[in-house]
Amino acid sequence: MTIRPLGDKIVIRVIEDAEQTSGGIFIPDSAKEKSQKGEVIAIGEGRLNEKSEREPMDVKVGEVVLFAKYAGTDVKLGNETLKVMSVSDVLGVLE
């Protein structure tokens, strides 16, 4: 099963941060902050403007993005948890 986002929505596969610090200390799940970066795996067609024209999306499939801390909705597809969010929740593209 796949998901096709509508309008200005995107689907992101969250990239988990390292579970070990540079000093070698392992961080338990209860102490970790939620990751705020992920890979874009699907994008919608774009938002309709007042002239009923599609505005181009700011991100592309395959890009790694940084998103707002509480952005999006978690969706479970198969054994994978994805995030669906508005493109306006993306803070920037990591290069």
C-alpha positions in Angstrom: 0.0 0.0 0.0 1.2 3.5 -0.8 0.0 7.0 0.1 -0.5 9.8 -2.4 -0.6 13.2 -0.7 -3.1 15.8 -1.9 -2.6 19.6 -2.4 0.3 21.0 -0.5 0.9 17.9 1.6 4.1 15.9 1.7 5.0 12.4 3.1 8.3 12.1 5.0 10.3 9.1 6.3 11.8 10.3 9.6 15.5 9.9 9.9 16.4 8.9 13.5 19.3 10.5 15.1 22.3 8.4 16.4 21.6 6.4 19.6 25.2 7.0 20.8 27.0 10.2 21.7 30.4 11.0 20.3 31.8 10.1 23.7 30.3 6.6 23.4 27.4 7.0 25.8 24.1 5.3 24.6 21.0 7.4 24.8 17.9 5.5 26.0 14.6 6.0 24.0 13.0 7.8 27.0 15.7 10.5 26.9 15.8 11.1 23.1 14.1 14.0 21.5 11.9 13.4 18.5 13.9 13.7 15.3 13.1 16.8 13.2 14.7 15.6 9.9 13.5 13.2 7.2 13.5 12.2 3.6 10.7 13.4 1.4 9.2 10.2 -0.2 6.0 11.8 -1.9 4.6 15.2 -2.6 1.2 16.5 -3.6 0.5 18.5 -6.7 0.7 21.9 -4.9 -1.7 24.4 -3.5 -4.3 26.1 -5.7 -3.9 29.9 -5.7 -6.7 32.4 -6.1 -6.5 32.0 -9.9 -7.0 28.3 -9.6 -3.5 27.6 -10.7 -1.2 25.1 -9.0 1.8 26.6 -7.2 5.0 24.6 -7.5 6.2 22.7 -4.4 9.3 23.9 -2.7 10.7 20.4 -2.0 11.3 17.4 -4.2 11.2 13.7 -3.6 14.5 12.4 -2.2 15.5 15.6 -0.5 16.3 15.6 3.2 14.4 18.3 5.1 14.2 19.8 8.5 10.7 20.2 9.9 9.0 21.9 12.8 9.0 19.9 16.1 5.3 19.1 16.4 4.6 19.1 12.6 2.6 16.5 10.8 0.6 13.5 11.6 2.1 10.0 12.1 0.7 7.4 9.7 1.6 3.7 9.9 1.8 1.9 6.6 2.9 -1.7 6.9 5.8 -1.9 9.3 6.9 1.8 8.7 5.7 5.0 10.4 5.6 8.0 8.1 4.7 11.7 8.7 2.2 13.5 6.5 2.5 17.3 6.8 2.0 20.6 5.0 4.9 21.8 3.0 4.7 25.0 5.1 5.9 23.0 8.1 9.2 22.4 6.4 11.9 24.7 7.8 14.6 24.0 5.2 16.3 21.5 2.9 19.5 20.0 4.2 22.3 20.0 1.6 
